[in-house]
Amino acid sequence: MASKSKLKKLIKLAEKGHAGSQNKLGVMYAKGTGLDQDYAMAVMWWRKAAEKGHVDSQHKLGLMYRQGRGGLPQSDALAVEWWRKAAEQGHPYAQPALGDMYNFGLGVDQNYVMAVMWYSMGADQEDYEAQYKLGTMYQYGKGVDQSDVIATQLYRKAAEQGHAEAQCNLAFMYENGKGVALNYSAAVKWWCKAAEQGSAIAQHNLALTYYDGLGVDQSNSLAVKWYSKAAEQGYAEAQFNLAIMYRDGQGGLPQSQSNVLAAEWYSKAADQGYAPAQCNLGAMYRDGSGGLPQSNALAVEWWRKAADQEYTLAQNNLGLMYRFGDGVPQSDALAVEWWRKAADQGDTEAQYNIGKIYLKQDKFSDALRTFNAAKNNGCKKSEEKINEIFKIKKEIKLNEKKWKCLKEIYIKKNKSKKVTSYKDCAFCGASENSIPGIVIHKFCSKCKMTYYCSVECQKKHWKGHKKYCLTPEERRVPIELRKN
């Protein structure tokens, strides 16, 4: 803390217009060092110095406009104006800041070439932020020709200065063999450096390497350790993966306790809108596991959230709930609607389920087309249904042929009885209403096609009729083939 005498001297110099003193006084007000924190006063002194061309004050004034602090309106345009003044004087922080504004079109028209120019100026001054951002431009070919090699070189320069995001990107390049030879051990080294600085993505990816044993000895305990660190920072994917490890009993705890922790971490990730966690949380509500109450309604609620994000497993599960009326009113139409959403994304289980609905509705061509799509995507059980459809079609043709033959025999045998109408009595030939008291002839309850004027006639005719008496289903296909 500055002594009172030194502070008075500083204020006196600032009031006389000394730019360096004005800048320093602004810093003291901004940090609350030796003075009560007051951003408005900081802005006032920085403006005075900036207008005199003090480069650091110009940079800081631009930052205050960007953030809308110290009583200033938020203004990207004015931030650009002050950063440009500082950048043109070679300020190493103002140059990448101005590059950002061009990169994202903030306060200026988006221009990747200009962004690269300002990032390059900062990188030439060994500013690690500029080196990192210029690396991203080369990695994705924005404003420059794409080059993983140059991107890796720039990431390395920034990473060696301790830039955590550059360390993460350098680890990624090693892990995927981009711009450098694939080297899992080198990737782990840089993941570790970034993770130790508190980078959640590095902690998560380091956990993945321990879980998979890439570049390190496989270790579930170290995977849990690093997933936990990232999860506690709110990193949704780490929360999800940590939940999976607990669910699968890989967290070193009793299964009953592990399931409870799995539910807790699924919930945290699900609340952030992470679709895979929402889907798995729905499954836990359906099963009533992890200390959660069994609730089909809550399962549906979470699956719907994930399904609305085009997560196919949730769409498929939601379709099943509608198919069987669990937690929602039964509706084959809505089941198919959700399955179709998943099927359009290539989900084989959804394609298979739609095929079963078509098969149930006797839409054999649609069922065959859908089962073939599922089969082509690797669904082996679809082959059974395809074979079943061909068997059904074969039986239909055989039964149609058989019925046609039996019908011809029947007509030939009954020609002598001069049955003039299909509603005439098949035994005595009596026409409807021809016998007093007979209003409508009754048909055979099995085939529903042969008519009789009385029970007596039906009994007398049964010996000859039973050979040809087929139910409507038997005329098409044996009922046992209609299952599922």
Secondary structure, 3 states (H helix, E strand, C coil): CCCHHHHHHHHHHHHCCCHHHHHHHHHHHHHCCCCCCCHHHHHHHHHHHHHCCCHHHHHHHHHHHHHCCCCCCCCHHHHHHHHHHHHHCCCCCHHHHHHHHHHHCCCCCCCHHHHHHHHHHHHHCCCHHHHHHHHHHHHHCCCCCCCHHHHHHHHHHHHCCCCHHHHHHHHHHHHHCCCCCCCHHHHHHHHHHHHHCCCHHHHHHHHHHHHHCCCCCCCHHHHHHHHHHHHHCCCHHHHHHHHHHHHCCCCCCCHHHHHHHHHHHHHHHHHCCCHHHHHHHHHHHHHCCCCCCCCHHHHHHHHHHHHCCCCHHHHHHHHHHHHHCCCCCCCHHHHHHHHHHHHCCCCHHHHHHHHHHHHHCCCHHHHHHHHHHHHHCCCCHHHHHHHHHHHHHHHHHHHHHHHHHHHHHHHHHHHHHCCCCCCCCCCCCCCCCCCCCCCCCEECCCCCCCEECCHHHHHHHHHHHCCCCCCHHHHHCCHHHHCC
